[in-house]
Amino acid sequence: MAIFKVSYVIVGTDHPGTILNQEKMPQMGDAVQLGDEVFEIIEVLELVPQRGEFHYIHVTCLPYHLSQNI
């Protein structure tokens, strides 16, 4: 089973972001809940090539209400 180590970076707010282990690859346009807030994924990048079962992913997000104004 693949494990995605995902670094979430939030732009347009003071949210500190987070790093999570996930079983599913994040996709652009997906909504993700981090704490009490919902964010839209606007960018997904593979940081390094897959290592065994591990994928290292960088995700950029906007607060959902801000992403609707783009």
Summary of the structure (lengths in Angstrom):
residues: 70
radius of gyration: 12.1
end to end distance: 35.8
largest distance: 39.4
contacts: 181
relative contact order: 0.32
helix: 6%
strand: 60%
